[in-house]
Amino acid sequence: MTIGMGSVDRYLTEDDVRQVVGQAAASLNADGQRVLVIIPDGTRSMPMPLMFRVLNETLGPRVRALDYLVALGTHIAMDDAHLSRLVGAPVVNGQVGRSHIFNHRWDQPDTFIQLGEIPADEIGALTDGRLVQSVPVQLNRLILDYDVLLICGPVFPHEVVGFSGGNKYFFPGIAGPDIINFTHWLGAVITNYNIIGAGYTPVRAVIDRAAQMIPRPRACLALVVTYSGLAGLYFGTPEEAWQAASALSAQKHIIYVERPYKRVLSVMPTLYDDLWTAAKGMYKVEPAVADDGEVIIYGPHVSEVSYTHGRLIDEVGYHVRDYFLKQWDRFKGYPGGVLAHSTHVKGLGEYDAGRHVETPRVQVTLATHIPQERCQRINLGYRDPDAVRVDEWLADDDPDTLVIPKAGEMLYRLKEGA
């Protein structure tokens, strides 16, 4: 049964949060046990300081241990200063009071435990035959040191899985590389255009199946967050809490437009500090861009393609999905997560293998401090960020242009029939 509250018309107060977390703590059956809370990193809008404080005050006195694990996926690890900003309390040597805050060390193979394997025939059924291969399921072995696993994170429209949150905090949040690469490539095969904001998807089905192998009780606090406030907070199993939160997210995070835009300026907040994360400026608007339109990702603070995968992206570049599918022998050795990111940034398009001609549906231009030469090398457009005047773009009344002052969370779609 799901506990919680949410509304399209109002935002939750701190008292509301305390009420939901209090009910969650009472129903968690964790008294005297060790609890590990799985939380997002700094690339997600989230009232983490509030949740950290309320969880420690409400659940902390009832349990033997209350520790936190940052679901980095393959993002860079957070030092004490970044962790302090994340949780709103001084973190010293990865610790606040009696609570430890761990980074997920996705880059260290010895930190994983093998939970099992999803066989190829089951993967084929879950993916509607798109991919048929066995998938090893590995997870951060830290989970075995705890009695209860509690996810605490937001739900947004997402380019790989449809809507983020729920069991996604396990896979890819604290998972091993095989299932991370598999699920991301599966999402790329379906395409961002078709999967983002699409509800329950084949990728979600694979993630939920993998989560059934986790040998510890799982629970979830799923949040629906906007720049204006917290719209919803739900507690239950990861599946139940995600379902409730994604339903509200579909109402709060999707903007339907009457006709496609020819040009979009996505102004990226500083929490997206490389293109790997700032690419949401493309993901979240692609469905609302006209054929032959342009998306400009504006982030003068961004100077790196990816802090963790930049070398591989320099080798691969950004391309439409069929560029890889039609040359699979050439690219099958690259991580699926890297190839997926490439296709998500480039968007829909076609590739004529006979003529070696790639035709993306949309032009993607970077107005960042990634140098022009590198933009050209990775197959993206370049615009001088110092020449972009956001106030002038906002003042322009061009109906074919969309300016998003804080891009990355709201999904833009065409109204049905538009």
N, C-alpha and C positions, 0 to 999 in steps of 0.2 A: 504494500500500500504506500502511495506517495504522500509525503507530508510537505506542506509548503504553501506559498502564496505568490501570486503574480498578477499583473494587470497591464493592459495597454494604456491605461489612463492615468495611473499614479505610480510613484516610486516608493520603494520600501524605506522605512526609517530604521535607525539602529535598533529600536525596540522591536520592530518586526523581525529583524535578523536574529536578535537574541531569542525571540519566541520560537522561530523555526529551528535554530541550532539547539535550543534547550529541548525541544521535542525530539530532535534527532538524537541527541545524547542519551535521552531516556530510553529510546527504542533500539539503540545500537548494541545493547548487551555487551558492553566493553568494560564494565567495572572491573578494576584490578588487572586489566590486560594491557598488552603493549600495542599501541595504535600508531600506524604510519600513515600520514596524510600526504597524498600525491597532489602537488600544486603546480601551476603554470610558471613559466619564467617571465622575464620582463617584457616580452613581446606581445602580451595580451592585456587588454584593458580589464582591470579586475580590482575591486576594493580589497586587495589582499591584506593590507594592514588591519582593516576592520575584521575580516574573517579570522586572521591570525589571533587578534586580541580576544575575540569572542570565543573561539575554539579553546584557547588556553584557559580562559576564565570559566567556561561552561563545562568542557569535557576534561580539561587538565586535572582537576581535583579527583576525578573518578577513576583515572586510569594509572597504571604503573609506569607507563612511558608514553609521551606524546611527541613524536618526531615528525620531520617533514622531509620529503624527497622531491626535488624540482624536476619535473618532467621535461627535460631538455630536448627529447628526440635526438637530433644531431646538432643542436645549437651549441654555442660555446658555453663553457662552464662559467658560473657566476662567482666572483670573489666576494669577500666579506662586505665590501662597500656596496656592491650591487645587491647582495642579499639583504643588507640592512634597509635599502630603499624598497626592496620588494615587500618585506614583511612589516616595515614601519617600526623596527626596533633594532638596537645595536647588535650586530652579529660579530662575535669574536671567535676566531678559529672554528667557524661553522656552528656556533652554538649561541642560543639565547636562553638564559636561565638554565633550566634542566632540559630544554628541547634542543635536539641536534637538527641541523638543516643540511641535508646532503645534496650534492649535485649528482645527477645521473651520469655515470661515466661510460657513455656509449662507445668511447674510443678504447676501452680496456676489455678485451675478450674474457679475461678471467673474472669479471664482475657479473657474468651471466650464468643462469641456470637453464638447462633444457627442460621445458615442461612437457614436450611431446611434439607431435607432428600432425598437421591436417593433411590427410591423404589426397592424392590427385583427383580421385573421383568425387570426393566431397567438395574440393575447391571448384571443380567443374560445375557442380550443381549450384554452389553458392554464387558463382560469377556468371551464371547463365551461359556457360561454355566459352566465355571470352578467353580465359586462361585455364589450362589444365596441367597442374604440376603440384607436387607435394610441397608444403610450406612448413619448415621447422619453426617451432614456437619457443623463443628464448625471452627471458625476462630478467631484470635486475635481481640478483640473488638476495639483495637486502630484504626483500619481502618475507623471506623465511625466518627473519629475526623478529617478526611481529605476529600478533594474533589476529589483528583486524586491519584491513586496508580501506582507507577512506579517501575517495577522490574529492577534491574541492577545486572547481574551476568553471570557467564560463563556457557558454554555448553560443557559437556564431555560425553563419553560413560558411562552409569550408570547401576549398577547391578539390580536395582529395576524397573526402568522405561524405560530403553533402552538408552536414552540420557537425561542428566539432563537439567536444565534450564526451561525457560518459566514459566508456571503455577505451576511447581514444587516448586517454591519459595513461593507459597501460601500453597500448599499441597505436602509435609509435612512441608515446611519451617516455616509457622506461624500458623499451624493448630492444632486442638484438637486431642486427642489420638485415637478416633474411626477411623477416616479416615486414620490416619498415620498407625495404626496397620493393617487396612484392605488392604491398597495398598501395604504395604510391604509384607504381607503374600501372596497376589495375585502374586506379583513378584516371591516369593519363590516357589509357586506352579508351575509357568511356568519354573523356575530355572534360575539362573544367566547365565548358559551356553547358554541358548537359547534366553535370553532377552537382554543381554548387547550388546549395539551397533546395535540393531535390528530395529531402526527407530521408526515408530509409533506403539505403543504396546497397549494391553488392559489396562495396568496400566495408560498410558498416556491418554487414552480415559476416564477413570474414573476421573482423575485429571482435565481434560478439562471440563468435565460435571459439576464437583463441582464448578469450577471457574465461570461458568455461573450464579451461585447464588449470587456472590459478588455484593452488591448494590452500587458499585462505579465504575467509569471509570477505565479501566486497560490498561497499556501500558508497554512496555518492551524494555530495552537495553540488547541485548544478545551478549556476547563476546565469541570468540574462541581464547583461550590462550594456548600457548606452553611455554616451558622453554626458548625458544629463542626469544619470543616476541608475540605481539598481531596480530593474523592472520586475524581476522574479527570482525566487530562491526555492529550490525543490530538493527534497531528500527522499531517498529510497534506494533500491538496487541501482547500479549504474544504468541498466536498461530502462527502468521506470523513471528515474529522475531525468535522464536524457530525453525521453519521450515527452515529458511535460515541458521541459525547458525549450526543446526544439520547436514545439508547437507555438510557444510564445515568441521565440526568436523569429519565426517566420512572419509574425505580425509586426515585430519591432525593428527588424534588421533588413527588411526587403522593401525597396522603393520601386514602385511600378511607374513606368513612364509611357507616355502616349506614342512616342515615335523615337527611333534611334538617333543618337547624336553622331555628328561627323567628327567631332573633336572633343576630347576629354582631358582636362588638366587635373591629375590626381596629386594633391598636395599631401605629402607623407609626414606624419608625426615623427618625432625623434625616437620613439620607442622602436621604430624600424630602422636599424642602423647599418644594414647592408642590403643589397638588392635581393638576396635570398628571402628576406622578410618584407622589404618594401615592395616586392612584386605584387603584393595584395592590391596595389593601385591598379594593376591590370586585371587580376582575377575577379575582383568585385564589380567591375564595370563592363567586362567583355560582352555579356549578353545584351547590353543596351547600346552597343556601338554599331554604327552602320557599316556595311561593306565598304572597303577602301577607306575607312575612317582612321583616326589616329588617337592613340592614348599616350599622353605625356606623363611620365612618372617624375614628379618634381620633388627632389630631396637634396638640397644643397649640402646637408650634413652627411650624405652617403658618399663614401669614397671607395668602397670595396664591393665586389660582386658577391662574395660569400667568404666569411672568415674561416669556414671549415671545408668548403667544397670548391673554392675559387680556382684551384689548379685544374680540376677536372672540367669545370665549366669552360675555362679557357680552351681546353682541348676540344670539347664537344660543340660549344656555341649554343645559340638559341634557335630552335627549329620547330616546325609543326610536327604533329605526331607521325604522319606518314613518312616523313623524312627518315625516321628511325625504323619504322615497321618495314619499309621497302628496302632497307639496307641493314637488316637485322644482324647478319653475320659480322658486319663491321662494328656494331655498337653493343652487341649482347654482353660484352665483358664489362661494360660500365654499370655502376650501381643504378638500379631502377629509380631510386629517389632523385638522383641527379638528372636522369633523362626526363623524369616526370616534371620536375621543376622547369626544365628547358621548354617543354611543350606548353606548360601552363602560362609561361610568360609570353611565348610567341602566339599562342591562341590557335583557333581553327585555321585551316588552310589546306592546300594540296601540294603534292610533290610528284612531278613527272620524272620517274626514274630513268626513262629512256633519254630524255633531254637534259637531265640533271637540273631541272628548273623547279624552284620552290616558290609557291604563291600564297603568302599568308593573307588571311581575310582582313587583318587590321595591322597597321604600322605601329610599332611600339618604339617610343623615343625616350631616352633617358636625359633628364635635365638634372644631373647630379654632378659630383666631382669625380666620377669615374671618367678617365681621360677619353677623348674622342677616338684615339687610335684603338683603345681597348674595346670601346663600344662597337666599332666597325669590325674588329676581330671576332667578337662574339655574336655578330649578326643582329645588332640592334642600332636604332638611330641615335643621334646625339644632338642635343641643344644646349647652348651655353646657359647654365643655371643663373649666372649673374645678369643675364639679359631678360629673365622672366620676372615680370612685375605682377604679382598675384592680385594686387588691388586693381590694376588695370583690367586684368582678366575678369575680375568680379564685377567691375563697372560696365563691362561690355555686355550689351543686351542681345547678343547674337543667339537666336533660338537653337542654332545647330551646335552650340558649344555648352558643355557642362563643366563647371568648376566645382571640385569637391574639396573644401578647405581642410577637412580631416578625413582623408581617405583611408581605407583598409578594413573597415568593419561593416559598413552598410553595403548591401548588395543591390545593384541596379538591374532591373529586368524590364522587358517590354510587357505591357499589359497583354493579356490573351486576346488575340485577334488584331493587335495593333500592327 
